[in-house]
Amino acid sequence: MKSYDVVIIGGGPAGLAAAISSKKNGIDSILILERDKELGGILNQCIHNGFGLHTFKEELTGPEYAARFIEQVKELNIEYELNTMVMDISPDKVVTAMNRTEGLFEIKAKAIVLAMGCRERSRGALNIPGYRPAGIFSAGTAQRLVNIEGYMPGREVVILGSGDIGLIMARRMTFEGAKVKVVAELMPYSGGLKRNIVQCLDDYGIPLKLSHTVLDIKGKKRLEGITLAEVDSKGKPIPGTEEYYSCDTLLLSVGLVPENEISRGMGVEMNPITSGPNVNESLETSIEGVFACGNVLHVHDLVDFVSEEATTAGKNAAIYVKNGKERKSEGHEIMLNPIDGVRYTVPKNINVQRMDDSITVRFRVGGVYKNCYVSAYFDDERVIRRKRPVVAPGEMEEIKLTKEQLLKYPDLKTITVKIEEA
Ligand SMILES: Cc1cc2nc3c(=O)[nH]c(=O)nc-3n(C[C@H](O)[C@H](O)[C@H](O)COP(=O)(O)OP(=O)(O)OC[C@H]3O[C@@H](n4cnc5c(N)ncnc54)[C@H](O)[C@@H]3O)c2cc1C
């Protein structure tokens, strides 16, 4: 059985940044395993610009952003295997994978970085009645068809769900000559970035109907149209609000699900809110030496944050390989407690001795809050209070904590993060 110090599952932006970081932190024996035929992950199909504003202070396309990391991986002589699907990882870090040349094979790792990204929620998860005609795609599948395979899914389009992929595809289909009739969103707010609503819908006169859902699908062989209806505060369609739209294509952008079958299989403790692993300040899961980053950990809005987080995970994987158990100094452990509008935090707990000089705690909120404060209480004392004109579920929020600050509270047990009315 081959063995490596650090094995990285997934060659998207998270896996690439983690590998580069492990290498720069002194590890030579690194292997990236990627099931696709090229590195870069979902970025390869995101040919629009808007990537890298934080990391490179430039507006790059997805492939351009990915290329900057792929070049570094090649320059640093980091090994990678393409067309290789990881099937299983055992709790003692034996990775089972398969590809066409080697068949089924095993690799022993000292540390593992989980970077498998996420997949789109499908029609099956939605309960839309009606036949199953051609013409219904997830927005990401349509994106791949248009941008990589060179096929046009249809001409008259309705989009259900206003997550970023749906918004981006509304503009993309318009560029390609399709008529996008409406974007419907079940929630009373959009699930996407504000900038994407402006640049992808408003700029092209595409209406966004909030609190609306698809009630019925017409067409047996090919989609002929859909019925849209307004929903009440419980998400139930309001009788009398039905509207019929003729269309040959329905794109679904109804959420992303982190790809954690392998993580669950190896026994990693999961967070029911993020559907990703629970991690500590080192982005280490409940299994020692197994780290997680990127969309497999929690769904991100911007890839820059994925790269930043993955750099931390790769560095800590390197430290784990070099120091092993010694790194696990008995230290002061603080739990993070998300309440009052804050749905979760990453990380879930912080070991003050082990943390870097500062740490960014990321989270999403459960609704739209205007003129509010993002607050952090150290046990009962409010230590952070940041005014925000608006916070919304589509955009990730953060607070920064420093080691110096935490060391001043040697008995601190819990940091509560919440949204407070102004
Ligand atoms: C349509 C769309 C538009 C976006 N627009 C923007 C934008 O404008 N700006 C921005 O900053 N961000 C944007 N993003 C977000 C950004 O692309 C993601 O945050 C980022 O790609 C996540 O990186 P990742 O490495 O975690 O996941 P991915 O990019 O999904 O990479 C995961 C990789 O793991 C591989 N993998 C999974 N399971 C296995 C397995 N079992 N074995 C081997 N390999 C495996 C996959 O093949 C994939 O290559 C957009 C995303 C989408 C989908």
The ligand as a Gaussian input file, in Angstrom:
#p B3LYP/6-31G(d) Opt

LIG

0 1
 C      -22.578000      28.703000     -10.323000
 C      -21.628000      29.166000      -9.279000
 C      -21.278000      30.482000      -9.261000
 C      -20.369000      30.947000      -8.338000
 N      -19.994000      32.257000      -8.391000
 C      -19.027000      32.713000      -7.571000
 C      -18.525000      34.071000      -7.700000
 O      -18.979000      34.853000      -8.548000
 N      -17.535000      34.461000      -6.880000
 C      -17.010000      33.619000      -5.946000
 O      -16.089000      34.015000      -5.227000
 N      -17.470000      32.333000      -5.783000
 C      -18.455000      31.860000      -6.569000
 N      -18.905000      30.556000      -6.452000
 C      -18.433000      29.731000      -5.327000
 C      -17.155000      28.956000      -5.564000
 O      -17.124000      28.446000      -6.856000
 C      -17.095000      27.839000      -4.516000
 O      -17.134000      28.448000      -3.256000
 C      -15.823000      26.978000      -4.608000
 O      -15.710000      26.408000      -5.882000
 C      -15.831000      25.864000      -3.566000
 O      -14.604000      25.169000      -3.617000
 P      -14.435000      23.673000      -3.113000
 O      -13.043000      23.251000      -3.469000
 O      -14.866000      23.563000      -1.726000
 O      -15.494000      22.823000      -3.961000
 P      -15.526000      22.403000      -5.505000
 O      -15.108000      23.515000      -6.384000
 O      -16.881000      21.828000      -5.720000
 O      -14.428000      21.238000      -5.590000
 C      -14.614000      19.976000      -4.996000
 C      -13.846000      18.943000      -5.794000
 O      -13.863000      17.694000      -5.113000
 C      -14.029000      16.666000      -6.063000
 N      -14.585000      15.489000      -5.384000
 C      -15.766000      15.406000      -4.700000
 N      -15.934000      14.167000      -4.190000
 C      -14.847000      13.446000      -4.554000
 C      -14.447000      12.096000      -4.348000
 N      -15.212000      11.244000      -3.655000
 N      -13.280000      11.699000      -4.871000
 C      -12.482000      12.555000      -5.561000
 N      -12.815000      13.836000      -5.811000
 C      -13.975000      14.285000      -5.302000
 C      -14.987000      17.282000      -7.101000
 O      -14.907000      16.617000      -8.332000
 C      -14.474000      18.718000      -7.165000
 O      -13.491000      18.900000      -8.152000
 C      -19.814000      30.071000      -7.381000
 C      -20.200000      28.729000      -7.386000
 C      -21.090000      28.272000      -8.314000
 C      -21.471000      26.814000      -8.322000

